[in-house]
Amino acid sequence: MCTWYFLISVIFLLGKVNSAVLDLSHGYQNQASCWFPSQLFEIFGIMKSTDINNWYISESFMTSEHCGTHLDAPFHFNHDGWKLGEIPLERLIIEGVHLNVSQEVNENADFLLTADHLKQWEQVNGPLPNRCVILVNFGWAHKFSNRKLYYNNGTEVSSLIRFPGLSKDAAQWIVDSGKVYGLGVDGPSVDPGNSKSYDVHRILSKANIYNLENVALNGTILPSKGFKLIIQPIKIMEGTGAPCRILAFTKNTFE
């Protein structure tokens, strides 16, 4: 389908929205969590007037590409993968799939989502839709504001990183399906916290599948399928990733 025709169709649909859109993004503010503690989001260089009747204010900000809710471009772990500016736009306006394993995880920081979980989802919900993004809900997003809980499962040892992620066989199943353009998780990484080799990143990036990390799935009610996603990363042309906003439109949002 022509990209412009696709976009016009989406805009037409959005004009018929009749209920709330779900924002699946954590907000950015000073000290917002990034992968490296030394690279926290920061607002600086504030310039403003002192006269509220002649008001003016301008700010600068500094951030890692991989901070807060963000997109990992395939180039992040694949030298030949797409850089952020090369990801086709039609892969960012897409069908969504929600795989909620939060009850099974039950705060277990060592939980691994396997290919069997994906197969079980299909047994219950039918085949994955073509051209989709899978959002995995580990029940982890509510910890986001507390770095110790989010990255280290509450331990005092900052180097002991522990949080749920996907297994290698799950990543390979996603690639082999041929239907998935992106994978999102409500934790810091698609790989489990104790990973040293980042196999899931590498397997997915070889297929030019992008990742969404730190997705704000806490407090949102998404169906298992039948909803649309609009994924809006900052357009850093040569980027390995970028902060992004993710909007979900449930099926009954449109008339």
Order of alpha helices (4+ residues) and beta strands (2+ residues): alpha-beta-beta-beta-beta-beta-alpha-beta-alpha-beta-alpha-beta-alpha-beta-alpha-beta-beta-beta
